[in-house]
Amino acid sequence: MSQSGQEGRELQLSVTVDEANLILEGVGLLPFARVYALVAKVQQQAREQLAGEPAREEPDAT
């Protein structure tokens, strides 16, 4: 996607929690200095949207 003239414009995306985690996993492979702000932004928005929802129970690893 070309960035010419697109700097600063925001998009509203709709993805599942699992899809968001997959996106973050992929972004996490890039250099930290390049992506840390994006990761923080995604995590903050997810926290805000999921606040008040019951947490999914994780399978017991034992």
PQR file with spaces between the fields and no chain letter, atoms N, CA, C, O and H, PARSE charges and radii, in Angstrom:
ATOM       1  N    MET     1       0.844   -1.184    0.000 -0.4000 1.5000
ATOM       2  CA   MET     1       0.000    0.000    0.000 -0.0000 2.0000
ATOM       3  C    MET     1       0.884    1.241    0.000  0.5500 1.7000
ATOM       4  O    MET     1       1.790    1.356    0.826 -0.5500 1.4000
ATOM       5  N    SER     2       0.638    2.139   -0.889 -0.4000 1.5000
ATOM       6  CA   SER     2       1.427    3.358   -0.990 -0.0000 2.0000
ATOM       7  C    SER     2       1.114    4.292    0.166  0.5500 1.7000
ATOM       8  O    SER     2      -0.038    4.415    0.582 -0.5500 1.4000
ATOM       9  H    SER     2      -0.098    2.045   -1.559  0.4000 1.0000
ATOM      10  N    GLN     3       2.142    4.949    0.681 -0.4000 1.5000
ATOM      11  CA   GLN     3       1.943    5.865    1.793 -0.0000 2.0000
ATOM      12  C    GLN     3       1.876    7.318    1.344  0.5500 1.7000
ATOM      13  O    GLN     3       1.692    8.207    2.175 -0.5500 1.4000
ATOM      14  H    GLN     3       3.078    4.850    0.343  0.4000 1.0000
ATOM      15  N    SER     4       2.018    7.576    0.063 -0.4000 1.5000
ATOM      16  CA   SER     4       2.001    8.959   -0.392 -0.0000 2.0000
ATOM      17  C    SER     4       0.648    9.578   -0.103  0.5500 1.7000
ATOM      18  O    SER     4      -0.381    9.098   -0.580 -0.5500 1.4000
ATOM      19  H    SER     4       2.167    6.854   -0.612  0.4000 1.0000
ATOM      20  N    GLY     5       0.655   10.640    0.676 -0.4000 1.5000
ATOM      21  CA   GLY     5      -0.576   11.342    1.014 -0.0000 2.0000
ATOM      22  C    GLY     5      -1.419   10.641    2.060  0.5500 1.7000
ATOM      23  O    GLY     5      -2.501   11.125    2.394 -0.5500 1.4000
ATOM      24  H    GLY     5       1.490   11.030    1.063  0.4000 1.0000
ATOM      25  N    GLN     6      -0.962    9.522    2.584 -0.4000 1.5000
ATOM      26  CA   GLN     6      -1.751    8.746    3.538 -0.0000 2.0000
ATOM      27  C    GLN     6      -1.257    8.894    4.984  0.5500 1.7000
ATOM      28  O    GLN     6      -1.904    8.407    5.911 -0.5500 1.4000
ATOM      29  H    GLN     6      -0.083    9.128    2.313  0.4000 1.0000
ATOM      30  N    GLU     7      -0.142    9.546    5.173 -0.4000 1.5000
ATOM      31  CA   GLU     7       0.429    9.705    6.507 -0.0000 2.0000
ATOM      32  C    GLU     7      -0.569   10.355    7.456  0.5500 1.7000
ATOM      33  O    GLU     7      -1.123   11.412    7.153 -0.5500 1.4000
ATOM      34  H    GLU     7       0.383    9.941    4.420  0.4000 1.0000
ATOM      35  N    GLY     8      -0.799    9.722    8.605 -0.4000 1.5000
ATOM      36  CA   GLY     8      -1.677   10.298    9.612 -0.0000 2.0000
ATOM      37  C    GLY     8      -3.139    9.922    9.470  0.5500 1.7000
ATOM      38  O    GLY     8      -3.907   10.107   10.414 -0.5500 1.4000
ATOM      39  H    GLY     8      -0.349    8.863    8.851  0.4000 1.0000
ATOM      40  N    ARG     9      -3.551    9.401    8.324 -0.4000 1.5000
ATOM      41  CA   ARG     9      -4.939    8.970    8.166 -0.0000 2.0000
ATOM      42  C    ARG     9      -5.144    7.692    8.950  0.5500 1.7000
ATOM      43  O    ARG     9      -4.261    6.834    8.988 -0.5500 1.4000
ATOM      44  H    ARG     9      -2.927    9.250    7.557  0.4000 1.0000
ATOM      45  N    GLU    10      -6.300    7.557    9.575 -0.4000 1.5000
ATOM      46  CA   GLU    10      -6.579    6.377   10.377 -0.0000 2.0000
ATOM      47  C    GLU    10      -7.621    5.504    9.712  0.5500 1.7000
ATOM      48  O    GLU    10      -8.492    5.987    8.989 -0.5500 1.4000
ATOM      49  H    GLU    10      -7.017    8.253    9.545  0.4000 1.0000
ATOM      50  N    LEU    11      -7.518    4.218    9.967 -0.4000 1.5000
ATOM      51  CA   LEU    11      -8.472    3.237    9.480 -0.0000 2.0000
ATOM      52  C    LEU    11      -9.146    2.572   10.668  0.5500 1.7000
ATOM      53  O    LEU    11      -8.547    2.438   11.735 -0.5500 1.4000
ATOM      54  H    LEU    11      -6.810    3.826   10.555  0.4000 1.0000
ATOM      55  N    GLN    12     -10.369    2.164   10.486 -0.4000 1.5000
ATOM      56  CA   GLN    12     -11.074    1.365   11.475 -0.0000 2.0000
ATOM      57  C    GLN    12     -11.128   -0.055   10.925  0.5500 1.7000
ATOM      58  O    GLN    12     -11.746   -0.299    9.889 -0.5500 1.4000
ATOM      59  H    GLN    12     -10.856    2.272    9.619  0.4000 1.0000
ATOM      60  N    LEU    13     -10.491   -0.981   11.608 -0.4000 1.5000
ATOM      61  CA   LEU    13     -10.475   -2.367   11.175 -0.0000 2.0000
ATOM      62  C    LEU    13     -11.280   -3.204   12.155  0.5500 1.7000
ATOM      63  O    LEU    13     -11.347   -2.895   13.344 -0.5500 1.4000
ATOM      64  H    LEU    13      -9.988   -0.784   12.450  0.4000 1.0000
ATOM      65  N    SER    14     -11.878   -4.245   11.653 -0.4000 1.5000
ATOM      66  CA   SER    14     -12.618   -5.159   12.513 -0.0000 2.0000
ATOM      67  C    SER    14     -12.032   -6.550   12.342  0.5500 1.7000
ATOM      68  O    SER    14     -12.148   -7.163   11.281 -0.5500 1.4000
ATOM      69  H    SER    14     -11.823   -4.496   10.687  0.4000 1.0000
ATOM      70  N    VAL    15     -11.399   -7.040   13.407 -0.4000 1.5000
ATOM      71  CA   VAL    15     -10.797   -8.363   13.391 -0.0000 2.0000
ATOM      72  C    VAL    15     -11.150   -9.066   14.698  0.5500 1.7000
ATOM      73  O    VAL    15     -11.494   -8.421   15.688 -0.5500 1.4000
ATOM      74  H    VAL    15     -11.305   -6.542   14.269  0.4000 1.0000
ATOM      75  N    THR    16     -11.062  -10.388   14.689 -0.4000 1.5000
ATOM      76  CA   THR    16     -11.300  -11.134   15.919 -0.0000 2.0000
ATOM      77  C    THR    16     -10.090  -10.981   16.841  0.5500 1.7000
ATOM      78  O    THR    16      -9.034  -10.511   16.417 -0.5500 1.4000
ATOM      79  H    THR    16     -10.783  -10.912   13.884  0.4000 1.0000
ATOM      80  N    VAL    17     -10.250  -11.374   18.084 -0.4000 1.5000
ATOM      81  CA   VAL    17      -9.126  -11.332   19.028 -0.0000 2.0000
ATOM      82  C    VAL    17      -8.000  -12.219   18.512  0.5500 1.7000
ATOM      83  O    VAL    17      -6.832  -11.832   18.561 -0.5500 1.4000
ATOM      84  H    VAL    17     -11.108  -11.756   18.429  0.4000 1.0000
ATOM      85  N    ASP    18      -8.342  -13.400   18.021 -0.4000 1.5000
ATOM      86  CA   ASP    18      -7.313  -14.297   17.493 -0.0000 2.0000
ATOM      87  C    ASP    18      -6.587  -13.673   16.300  0.5500 1.7000
ATOM      88  O    ASP    18      -5.369  -13.803   16.180 -0.5500 1.4000
ATOM      89  H    ASP    18      -9.291  -13.714   17.981  0.4000 1.0000
ATOM      90  N    GLU    19      -7.326  -12.999   15.422 -0.4000 1.5000
ATOM      91  CA   GLU    19      -6.701  -12.335   14.275 -0.0000 2.0000
ATOM      92  C    GLU    19      -5.804  -11.195   14.727  0.5500 1.7000
ATOM      93  O    GLU    19      -4.722  -11.005   14.171 -0.5500 1.4000
ATOM      94  H    GLU    19      -8.316  -12.894   15.520  0.4000 1.0000
ATOM      95  N    ALA    20      -6.234  -10.434   15.725 -0.4000 1.5000
ATOM      96  CA   ALA    20      -5.402   -9.342   16.251 -0.0000 2.0000
ATOM      97  C    ALA    20      -4.119   -9.900   16.848  0.5500 1.7000
ATOM      98  O    ALA    20      -3.042   -9.334   16.663 -0.5500 1.4000
ATOM      99  H    ALA    20      -7.113  -10.588   16.177  0.4000 1.0000
ATOM     100  N    ASN    21      -4.237  -11.013   17.565 -0.4000 1.5000
ATOM     101  CA   ASN    21      -3.040  -11.639   18.135 -0.0000 2.0000
ATOM     102  C    ASN    21      -2.099  -12.127   17.044  0.5500 1.7000
ATOM     103  O    ASN    21      -0.881  -12.027   17.193 -0.5500 1.4000
ATOM     104  H    ASN    21      -5.112  -11.473   17.715  0.4000 1.0000
ATOM     105  N    LEU    22      -2.638  -12.648   15.959 -0.4000 1.5000
ATOM     106  CA   LEU    22      -1.806  -13.092   14.841 -0.0000 2.0000
ATOM     107  C    LEU    22      -1.095  -11.905   14.186  0.5500 1.7000
ATOM     108  O    LEU    22       0.081  -11.996   13.832 -0.5500 1.4000
ATOM     109  H    LEU    22      -3.627  -12.728   15.838  0.4000 1.0000
ATOM     110  N    ILE    23      -1.808  -10.807   14.029 -0.4000 1.5000
ATOM     111  CA   ILE    23      -1.196   -9.588   13.483 -0.0000 2.0000
ATOM     112  C    ILE    23      -0.045   -9.134   14.383  0.5500 1.7000
ATOM     113  O    ILE    23       1.041   -8.816   13.899 -0.5500 1.4000
ATOM     114  H    ILE    23      -2.763  -10.733   14.317  0.4000 1.0000
ATOM     115  N    LEU    24      -0.291   -9.106   15.697 -0.4000 1.5000
ATOM     116  CA   LEU    24       0.754   -8.686   16.634 -0.0000 2.0000
ATOM     117  C    LEU    24       1.934   -9.649   16.613  0.5500 1.7000
ATOM     118  O    LEU    24       3.084   -9.229   16.744 -0.5500 1.4000
ATOM     119  H    LEU    24      -1.173   -9.364   16.091  0.4000 1.0000
ATOM     120  N    GLU    25       1.653  -10.941   16.448 -0.4000 1.5000
ATOM     121  CA   GLU    25       2.734  -11.927   16.364 -0.0000 2.0000
ATOM     122  C    GLU    25       3.620  -11.641   15.153  0.5500 1.7000
ATOM     123  O    GLU    25       4.847  -11.679   15.247 -0.5500 1.4000
ATOM     124  H    GLU    25       0.719  -11.282   16.341  0.4000 1.0000
ATOM     125  N    GLY    26       2.992  -11.357   14.024 -0.4000 1.5000
ATOM     126  CA   GLY    26       3.761  -11.045   12.819 -0.0000 2.0000
ATOM     127  C    GLY    26       4.530   -9.749   12.948  0.5500 1.7000
ATOM     128  O    GLY    26       5.694   -9.672   12.555 -0.5500 1.4000
ATOM     129  H    GLY    26       1.996  -11.326   13.947  0.4000 1.0000
ATOM     130  N    VAL    27       3.893   -8.738   13.492 -0.4000 1.5000
ATOM     131  CA   VAL    27       4.558   -7.448   13.691 -0.0000 2.0000
ATOM     132  C    VAL    27       5.719   -7.605   14.667  0.5500 1.7000
ATOM     133  O    VAL    27       6.736   -6.920   14.557 -0.5500 1.4000
ATOM     134  H    VAL    27       2.948   -8.801   13.812  0.4000 1.0000
ATOM     135  N    GLY    28       5.551   -8.517   15.622 -0.4000 1.5000
ATOM     136  CA   GLY    28       6.593   -8.753   16.613 -0.0000 2.0000
ATOM     137  C    GLY    28       7.886   -9.290   16.030  0.5500 1.7000
ATOM     138  O    GLY    28       8.924   -9.254   16.690 -0.5500 1.4000
ATOM     139  H    GLY    28       4.725   -9.073   15.711  0.4000 1.0000
ATOM     140  N    LEU    29       7.839   -9.787   14.805 -0.4000 1.5000
ATOM     141  CA   LEU    29       9.051  -10.274   14.149 -0.0000 2.0000
ATOM     142  C    LEU    29       9.903   -9.140   13.580  0.5500 1.7000
ATOM     143  O    LEU    29      11.066   -9.340   13.229 -0.5500 1.4000
ATOM     144  H    LEU    29       6.995   -9.817   14.269  0.4000 1.0000
ATOM     145  N    LEU    30       9.313   -7.955   13.494 -0.4000 1.5000
ATOM     146  CA   LEU    30      10.035   -6.790   12.985 -0.0000 2.0000
ATOM     147  C    LEU    30      10.861   -6.165   14.107  0.5500 1.7000
ATOM     148  O    LEU    30      10.624   -6.456   15.280 -0.5500 1.4000
ATOM     149  H    LEU    30       8.369   -7.792   13.780  0.4000 1.0000
ATOM     150  N    PRO    31      11.821   -5.315   13.769 -0.5600 1.5000
ATOM     151  CA   PRO    31      12.634   -4.672   14.809  0.2800 2.0000
ATOM     152  C    PRO    31      11.770   -3.867   15.787  0.5500 1.7000
ATOM     153  O    PRO    31      10.907   -3.089   15.381 -0.5500 1.4000
ATOM     154  N    PHE    32      12.023   -4.073   17.083 -0.4000 1.5000
ATOM     155  CA   PHE    32      11.239   -3.438   18.139 -0.0000 2.0000
ATOM     156  C    PHE    32      11.156   -1.925   17.972  0.5500 1.7000
ATOM     157  O    PHE    32      10.083   -1.341   18.128 -0.5500 1.4000
ATOM     158  H    PHE    32      12.724   -4.705   17.413  0.4000 1.0000
ATOM     159  N    ALA    33      12.261   -1.300   17.661 -0.4000 1.5000
ATOM     160  CA   ALA    33      12.290    0.161   17.537 -0.0000 2.0000
ATOM     161  C    ALA    33      11.336    0.658   16.458  0.5500 1.7000
ATOM     162  O    ALA    33      10.881    1.801   16.504 -0.5500 1.4000
ATOM     163  H    ALA    33      13.133   -1.774   17.534  0.4000 1.0000
ATOM     164  N    ARG    34      11.037   -0.192   15.500 -0.4000 1.5000
ATOM     165  CA   ARG    34      10.157    0.204   14.402 -0.0000 2.0000
ATOM     166  C    ARG    34       8.679    0.004   14.738  0.5500 1.7000
ATOM     167  O    ARG    34       7.830    0.711   14.196 -0.5500 1.4000
ATOM     168  H    ARG    34      11.407   -1.121   15.463  0.4000 1.0000
ATOM     169  N    VAL    35       8.354   -0.945   15.621 -0.4000 1.5000
ATOM     170  CA   VAL    35       6.947   -1.335   15.804 -0.0000 2.0000
ATOM     171  C    VAL    35       6.391   -1.141   17.208  0.5500 1.7000
ATOM     172  O    VAL    35       5.197   -1.351   17.418 -0.5500 1.4000
ATOM     173  H    VAL    35       9.044   -1.520   16.061  0.4000 1.0000
ATOM     174  N    TYR    36       7.215   -0.748   18.176 -0.4000 1.5000
ATOM     175  CA   TYR    36       6.730   -0.712   19.552 -0.0000 2.0000
ATOM     176  C    TYR    36       5.505    0.178   19.729  0.5500 1.7000
ATOM     177  O    TYR    36       4.599   -0.175   20.483 -0.5500 1.4000
ATOM     178  H    TYR    36       8.185   -0.578   18.006  0.4000 1.0000
ATOM     179  N    ALA    37       5.457    1.317   19.057 -0.4000 1.5000
ATOM     180  CA   ALA    37       4.321    2.230   19.212 -0.0000 2.0000
ATOM     181  C    ALA    37       3.051    1.619   18.604  0.5500 1.7000
ATOM     182  O    ALA    37       1.963    1.778   19.157 -0.5500 1.4000
ATOM     183  H    ALA    37       6.193    1.604   18.445  0.4000 1.0000
ATOM     184  N    LEU    38       3.182    0.936   17.493 -0.4000 1.5000
ATOM     185  CA   LEU    38       2.036    0.283   16.868 -0.0000 2.0000
ATOM     186  C    LEU    38       1.497   -0.832   17.758  0.5500 1.7000
ATOM     187  O    LEU    38       0.285   -0.953   17.933 -0.5500 1.4000
ATOM     188  H    LEU    38       4.066    0.806   17.043  0.4000 1.0000
ATOM     189  N    VAL    39       2.380   -1.639   18.317 -0.4000 1.5000
ATOM     190  CA   VAL    39       1.962   -2.713   19.211 -0.0000 2.0000
ATOM     191  C    VAL    39       1.220   -2.129   20.407  0.5500 1.7000
ATOM     192  O    VAL    39       0.166   -2.637   20.791 -0.5500 1.4000
ATOM     193  H    VAL    39       3.365   -1.541   18.175  0.4000 1.0000
ATOM     194  N    ALA    40       1.754   -1.077   20.993 -0.4000 1.5000
ATOM     195  CA   ALA    40       1.115   -0.443   22.145 -0.0000 2.0000
ATOM     196  C    ALA    40      -0.261    0.108   21.779  0.5500 1.7000
ATOM     197  O    ALA    40      -1.200    0.005   22.568 -0.5500 1.4000
ATOM     198  H    ALA    40       2.610   -0.664   20.681  0.4000 1.0000
ATOM     199  N    LYS    41      -0.380    0.682   20.607 -0.4000 1.5000
ATOM     200  CA   LYS    41      -1.657    1.257   20.164 -0.0000 2.0000
ATOM     201  C    LYS    41      -2.712    0.165   19.991  0.5500 1.7000
ATOM     202  O    LYS    41      -3.854    0.327   20.422 -0.5500 1.4000
ATOM     203  H    LYS    41       0.384    0.766   19.966  0.4000 1.0000
ATOM     204  N    VAL    42      -2.333   -0.941   19.365 -0.4000 1.5000
ATOM     205  CA   VAL    42      -3.262   -2.051   19.168 -0.0000 2.0000
ATOM     206  C    VAL    42      -3.679   -2.634   20.517  0.5500 1.7000
ATOM     207  O    VAL    42      -4.860   -2.898   20.745 -0.5500 1.4000
ATOM     208  H    VAL    42      -1.405   -1.074   19.015  0.4000 1.0000
ATOM     209  N    GLN    43      -2.711   -2.832   21.404 -0.4000 1.5000
ATOM     210  CA   GLN    43      -3.018   -3.382   22.727 -0.0000 2.0000
ATOM     211  C    GLN    43      -3.938   -2.465   23.519  0.5500 1.7000
ATOM     212  O    GLN    43      -4.867   -2.942   24.170 -0.5500 1.4000
ATOM     213  H    GLN    43      -1.752   -2.618   21.218  0.4000 1.0000
ATOM     214  N    GLN    44      -3.699   -1.165   23.477 -0.4000 1.5000
ATOM     215  CA   GLN    44      -4.535   -0.205   24.201 -0.0000 2.0000
ATOM     216  C    GLN    44      -5.966   -0.224   23.676  0.5500 1.7000
ATOM     217  O    GLN    44      -6.914   -0.252   24.461 -0.5500 1.4000
ATOM     218  H    GLN    44      -2.944   -0.777   22.948  0.4000 1.0000
ATOM     219  N    GLN    45      -6.127   -0.210   22.366 -0.4000 1.5000
ATOM     220  CA   GLN    45      -7.472   -0.232   21.791 -0.0000 2.0000
ATOM     221  C    GLN    45      -8.185   -1.538   22.122  0.5500 1.7000
ATOM     222  O    GLN    45      -9.390   -1.540   22.375 -0.5500 1.4000
ATOM     223  H    GLN    45      -5.357   -0.188   21.728  0.4000 1.0000
ATOM     224  N    ALA    46      -7.454   -2.643   22.122 -0.4000 1.5000
ATOM     225  CA   ALA    46      -8.054   -3.935   22.479 -0.0000 2.0000
ATOM     226  C    ALA    46      -8.507   -3.925   23.928  0.5500 1.7000
ATOM     227  O    ALA    46      -9.610   -4.378   24.236 -0.5500 1.4000
ATOM     228  H    ALA    46      -6.475   -2.642   21.916  0.4000 1.0000
ATOM     229  N    ARG    47      -7.666   -3.412   24.823 -0.4000 1.5000
ATOM     230  CA   ARG    47      -8.054   -3.332   26.243 -0.0000 2.0000
ATOM     231  C    ARG    47      -9.326   -2.517   26.419  0.5500 1.7000
ATOM     232  O    ARG    47     -10.228   -2.919   27.154 -0.5500 1.4000
ATOM     233  H    ARG    47      -6.770   -3.044   24.573  0.4000 1.0000
ATOM     234  N    GLU    48      -9.399   -1.372   25.746 -0.4000 1.5000
ATOM     235  CA   GLU    48     -10.573   -0.516   25.864 -0.0000 2.0000
ATOM     236  C    GLU    48     -11.824   -1.225   25.368  0.5500 1.7000
ATOM     237  O    GLU    48     -12.881   -1.130   25.993 -0.5500 1.4000
ATOM     238  H    GLU    48      -8.665   -1.046   25.149  0.4000 1.0000
ATOM     239  N    GLN    49     -11.715   -1.935   24.250 -0.4000 1.5000
ATOM     240  CA   GLN    49     -12.881   -2.580   23.671 -0.0000 2.0000
ATOM     241  C    GLN    49     -13.294   -3.828   24.432  0.5500 1.7000
ATOM     242  O    GLN    49     -14.474   -4.179   24.446 -0.5500 1.4000
ATOM     243  H    GLN    49     -10.857   -2.012   23.742  0.4000 1.0000
ATOM     244  N    LEU    50     -12.354   -4.497   25.057 -0.4000 1.5000
ATOM     245  CA   LEU    50     -12.657   -5.730   25.772 -0.0000 2.0000
ATOM     246  C    LEU    50     -12.950   -5.511   27.250  0.5500 1.7000
ATOM     247  O    LEU    50     -13.307   -6.454   27.956 -0.5500 1.4000
ATOM     248  H    LEU    50     -11.395   -4.212   25.045  0.4000 1.0000
ATOM     249  N    ALA    51     -12.803   -4.277   27.726 -0.4000 1.5000
ATOM     250  CA   ALA    51     -13.065   -3.982   29.129 -0.0000 2.0000
ATOM     251  C    ALA    51     -14.507   -4.343   29.467  0.5500 1.7000
ATOM     252  O    ALA    51     -15.435   -3.983   28.743 -0.5500 1.4000
ATOM     253  H    ALA    51     -12.513   -3.510   27.152  0.4000 1.0000
ATOM     254  N    GLY    52     -14.680   -5.049   30.561 -0.4000 1.5000
ATOM     255  CA   GLY    52     -16.019   -5.418   30.987 -0.0000 2.0000
ATOM     256  C    GLY    52     -16.500   -6.736   30.416  0.5500 1.7000
ATOM     257  O    GLY    52     -17.486   -7.295   30.896 -0.5500 1.4000
ATOM     258  H    GLY    52     -13.926   -5.341   31.149  0.4000 1.0000
ATOM     259  N    GLU    53     -15.818   -7.245   29.393 -0.4000 1.5000
ATOM     260  CA   GLU    53     -16.176   -8.561   28.871 -0.0000 2.0000
ATOM     261  C    GLU    53     -15.512   -9.621   29.736  0.5500 1.7000
ATOM     262  O    GLU    53     -14.387   -9.428   30.197 -0.5500 1.4000
ATOM     263  H    GLU    53     -15.017   -6.791   29.002  0.4000 1.0000
ATOM     264  N    PRO    54     -16.191  -10.730   29.960 -0.5600 1.5000
ATOM     265  CA   PRO    54     -15.548  -11.790   30.747  0.2800 2.0000
ATOM     266  C    PRO    54     -14.324  -12.324   30.015  0.5500 1.7000
ATOM     267  O    PRO    54     -14.349  -12.526   28.801 -0.5500 1.4000
ATOM     268  N    ALA    55     -13.265  -12.546   30.762 -0.4000 1.5000
ATOM     269  CA   ALA    55     -12.026  -13.061   30.163 -0.0000 2.0000
ATOM     270  C    ALA    55     -12.238  -14.495   29.721  0.5500 1.7000
ATOM     271  O    ALA    55     -12.903  -15.278   30.398 -0.5500 1.4000
ATOM     272  H    ALA    55     -13.244  -12.382   31.749  0.4000 1.0000
ATOM     273  N    ARG    56     -11.660  -14.829   28.568 -0.4000 1.5000
ATOM     274  CA   ARG    56     -11.702  -16.208   28.100 -0.0000 2.0000
ATOM     275  C    ARG    56     -10.827  -17.051   28.990  0.5500 1.7000
ATOM     276  O    ARG    56      -9.715  -16.653   29.335 -0.5500 1.4000
ATOM     277  H    ARG    56     -11.119  -14.193   28.018  0.4000 1.0000
ATOM     278  N    GLU    57     -11.318  -18.209   29.364 -0.4000 1.5000
ATOM     279  CA   GLU    57     -10.489  -19.102   30.166 -0.0000 2.0000
ATOM     280  C    GLU    57      -9.487  -19.779   29.279  0.5500 1.7000
ATOM     281  O    GLU    57      -9.826  -20.307   28.220 -0.5500 1.4000
ATOM     282  H    GLU    57     -12.222  -18.533   29.084  0.4000 1.0000
ATOM     283  N    GLU    58      -8.236  -19.763   29.723 -0.4000 1.5000
ATOM     284  CA   GLU    58      -7.163  -20.426   28.991 -0.0000 2.0000
ATOM     285  C    GLU    58      -7.150  -21.894   29.406  0.5500 1.7000
ATOM     286  O    GLU    58      -7.396  -22.207   30.570 -0.5500 1.4000
ATOM     287  H    GLU    58      -7.960  -19.335   30.584  0.4000 1.0000
ATOM     288  N    PRO    59      -6.868  -22.788   28.476 -0.5600 1.5000
ATOM     289  CA   PRO    59      -6.777  -24.198   28.836  0.2800 2.0000
ATOM     290  C    PRO    59      -5.671  -24.417   29.849  0.5500 1.7000
ATOM     291  O    PRO    59      -4.625  -23.772   29.779 -0.5500 1.4000
ATOM     292  N    ASP    60      -5.890  -25.313   30.779 -0.4000 1.5000
ATOM     293  CA   ASP    60      -4.902  -25.620   31.806 -0.0000 2.0000
ATOM     294  C    ASP    60      -3.716  -26.320   31.170  0.5500 1.7000
ATOM     295  O    ASP    60      -3.878  -27.351   30.518 -0.5500 1.4000
ATOM     296  H    ASP    60      -6.740  -25.837   30.836  0.4000 1.0000
ATOM     297  N    ALA    61      -2.528  -25.767   31.354 -0.4000 1.5000
ATOM     298  CA   ALA    61      -1.327  -26.305   30.710 -0.0000 2.0000
ATOM     299  C    ALA    61      -0.758  -27.507   31.457  0.5500 1.7000
ATOM     300  O    ALA    61       0.207  -28.111   30.990 -0.5500 1.4000
ATOM     301  H    ALA    61      -2.397  -24.929   31.883  0.4000 1.0000
ATOM     302  N    THR    62      -1.328  -27.868   32.599 -0.4000 1.5000
ATOM     303  CA   THR    62      -0.753  -28.989   33.367 -0.0000 2.0000
ATOM     304  C    THR    62      -1.358  -30.293   33.002  0.5500 1.7000
ATOM     305  O    THR    62      -0.982  -31.325   33.558 -0.5500 1.4000
ATOM     306  H    THR    62      -2.112  -27.378   32.978  0.4000 1.0000
